[in-house]
Amino acid sequence: DAALMETFFSTRHSARDFSDRKISDDTLRKAVSMALFAPSACNRQPTKVYSVSGAKKESLGFRNDYNADQYLVITADMNAFTPAEYGDWVVSASIFAAYLVLALHSLGIGSCILRKDMHFGDEYVAKMRKACAVPKNEKIVLEIGIGYYKDEFFAAVSNRKKAEDILK
């Protein structure tokens, strides 16, 4: 039903504080399985997801300003593309990430997408790469903090543009 879908989309937001409830491996696997329906350039499906949870996330240097249960590091396999297709890896991994946060939302799990410095050698990104043993052929695109929503929470408020403002 269209009204149900509109409510679903309008209730998804970036969560910046989560409950202490842990996300099971099965629930995360289900969300990733749902996100696999995301389109990718020529259906190459270059995206990989690395999950860091528990005490390990702090010991490995992951920032945890939001009390996230887990951090998901989203990468794209550069070997899936030719030099002429530069940029397709970012687009494919980003579309996957959008599907993933919607899949998580459908399961009652909040998320906050955190952009990463892909090009200039950020020290934090280097720590993430090492902690997750990301191979050289994969580029880190972004990180997603995830956790169950609290019963009461605040969300950043931003005015949304109207369709007429962007549909030309």
Salt bridges, closest charged atoms under 4 A:
ASP17 OD2 - LYS150 NZ 2.74
ASP26 OD1 - ARG29 NH1 2.90
ASP69 OD1 - LYS22 NZ 3.50
GLU85 OE1 - ARG44 NH1 2.84
GLU143 OE1 - LYS116 NZ 3.13
